[in-house]
Every structure is written in C-alpha cells, then in structure tokens.
Amino acid sequence: MARRHCSPRESSSFYMQMSQIGCEEMEHFIREIDAKMVPGEPFDVKTFLLRACANMFSQYMCSQRFDYDDEEFHKIVQYFDEIFWEINQGHPLDFLPWLYPFYRRHLNKIVHWSSTIRSFIMDRIISHRELDIDVDEPDSDFTDALLKSLVEDKDVSRNTIIFMLEDFIGGHSAVGNLVMLALAYIAKNPQVGSRIQDEVDAVSSKGQRKINLLDMHQMPYTMATIFEVLRYSSSPIVPHVATEDLVISGHGVTAGTIVFINNYVLNRSREHWEDSHQFEPQRFLEASTEGRRDSRGSDSGIESDQKEFQLRKNIPHFLPFSIGKRTCIGQNLVRGFGFLLLANLLQGYNVSSGDPTTIRITPASLALPASCFPLLLTRRA
Ligand code: HEM
C-alpha cells in the first residue's frame, strides 16, 4: 500500500496530483519568502524551504496544508528536522545498545520531539478524517488507505498508522535538506545555477509559467544537479542482513550476517568517477540519443545547450536509494518534489552567499544542522 501511494509512477494520476500540489505550494512559498525576506540581506532559506516541503508531503499524503503562520506547524517541522539531523549523526549508541544509560538525556529529547509530532498528527490530521471513512470508495490519499486498513485488517492498530504517517510525512525533511544542499552548492558554484536557469527559461518562456513534473525530461541538467548532491551527500552505509548462506563478490556470507552497502566508497571512488571529489553535475549527462531537438520543443522557442544531453540512467555503481526488494519507497517523491522546489526557486531567484566560507557541509551526510547558514536570494529581472 505504501509503495502504491508513495512511489507514484509517471503514468499515474498520483504523479499528476503530485505535480499540481508541488506547483501550487511553490506559489504560496514564493509569496511567503517575498514577504519575509529583506532584499540584499542573508535569509534563513532552510526554515522556509522545509515548511514548503512539509506542506507538499502533507497535501499529497493527507490532503491537508498548513498555514505559514501556524506556530504548531512550525514546531513540528523543526522537530522533524532535528530528528533527521540526529539520525544522520551515527552515534555509537546506534551500534552499541549497552551505551543506553549514557544517552538517556539525549534520548529523552528525541522522545519529546516525536511525541509532540505524534499528537499533532493525531489532533490535526487523523481525528477528523476517521469520521469520513468509506471502504467502498477508491482511496482518496495515503491517509484514507491507512484508515481503511484499520477498519478492514484486524492486525493493524491505530498506533501502526500513526507511526507510518509520522515516518512518511517525515520524509519531507530529507527532501528539504537535499534541496538546501543543492542551493548551497549553487551558491559556491554560480555556473551550476545559471545552467539550471537556462533550462528553466527555455521550457517556461522565461518564467511565463511554473515548472511542473512534465518538464523534467527537458531539464536533464537540473536533475543531474540533484543526482550530484545525492552522490556527494547520501548516507554512507545501508545495512542489510543475509537471510541465507550465499557468496557475495567471492566472499562466503552465512545467514544472519550483517552486510553493509558502503555508498561513501562507491560515491567517492576514483575507479568509478572522474575527479570524484569535485561537485560536477555534468557527470550525470551523456550525449542525447534522440538527436538535437530544435527550439519548437520549448514553450519559448529559446534553444538551450542542455538539449544535446540526456540524463545517464542505470549507473551500476550509483545506488543512492539502494537496490533490491527494500529499495527506498520515497524515491519518486524525492525526485519529483526535489525537482519542483529547485527549478521553481531558481526560476524566481538568483542564489548566492554574502560569505561562502560560512557554508559548511559535512561530507557523506544529507542532513544539515537545524540552524544552518543563510543564503542571499535575489529576485531575477
Ligand atoms: C534524499 C532522500 C532519501 C534517500 C537518499 C533515501 C535513501 C534510502 C535508502 C538508501 C534506503 C535503504 C534501502 C535498503 O535497505 O536497501 C531507504 C529505505 C526507505 N526509504 Fe528512503 N530515502 C530518501 C527519502 C525517503 C522519503 C522521502 C521517504 C518517504 C516518503 C522514504 C521512505 C523509505 C522507506 C519506507 C524505506 C524502507 C523500505 C523498505 O524497507 O521496504 N525515503 N531510503
């Protein structure tokens, strides 16, 4: 059920719904930052970006958006982000559970954040939806499907669906941090931002309309930038457990052994990537096999350099979302909402930093601290 709702396929109505939700939220978001930002002054982009992203997820999964002035909403977005930062720190306790007594205060803090989030989901999302369940109607969204399973399946408890909603809505923190990282790399490498803006202007007649998900295929450099952030920053290790005796790359592995995919080594290896320590989105592009399209392919009639290129797909050593049965359920949401946020922000603004030395990024981590560097957003003419 989670895969059906949270991995929308391109041909599905869920995908178009996601596109519409993303575009509408970008209108709210841009109005909000125009109102809150002082032109020429560094701005706390991350806080506002996370709220926009949380609204995209809550509308997509729960058909509900929250006002940008809603203080309870601010608090839970912040708590989700604090939790995301903590789970990305790789504390010794994650591997050595007997260290628990030394982490009691730290864990109490996390328990407080998650119980506040759970009460919010219960009071502001689930309680009034429970009254409207009609098991004979098609699912209106993920929450509807979860609530129906509560009625239909005796093994599903109320706690299960609250935990699931908490986990899946919480996915917005990963996307918000990913886009914030992309903006940080753009502030450090202005030519990356200019190339994304070339694509944006070419498909949207220089900003006559918002960028939607149908534009994604015509904007390979924008997607390549998202992939390059994932290569640079995605979680270093993915743990699995062997369920049977087997051989992996010539090594005997017995059932029950913990096996890690080491994304850090894969993503930084000189064997697989040229100049692996450079941030270079172009590495995810290859010559287009469809031949060079002419300017009739764009709304504006503007020819863009990127049309000579297409996104490289199925790179065997690039596994940001892992492979196999347990591959990431949220990857289409990451690509889709990540693309809409990045492309539409760059349609409206140039991104820079008053002082690039303030931009501190931890390698191999998608998480930025809850309170991180500000950026300069300048309205494009
Ligand atoms: C940049 C963002 C993200 C990255 C890099 C990422 C990456 C991953 C990775 C590497 C796994 C492990 C797969 C395995 O065990 O082999 C995973 C699992 C998972 N992810 Fe994500 N993820 C992201 C965002 C999301 C979002 C937004 C959601 C939900 C909306 C999500 C939901 C899940 C779930 C439910 C699983 C467990 C799947 C299972 O065990 O069947 N992820 N993700």
Boltz pocket constraint, residues with backbone or C-beta under 6 A from the ligand:
constraints:
  - pocket:
      binder: B
      contacts: [[A, 6], [A, 167], [A, 168], [A, 169], [A, 170], [A, 171], [A, 172], [A, 174], [A, 175], [A, 178], [A, 230], [A, 234], [A, 235], [A, 238], [A, 239], [A, 240], [A, 319], [A, 320], [A, 321], [A, 322], [A, 323], [A, 325], [A, 326], [A, 327], [A, 328], [A, 329], [A, 330], [A, 331], [A, 333], [A, 334], [A, 366]]
      max_distance: 6.0
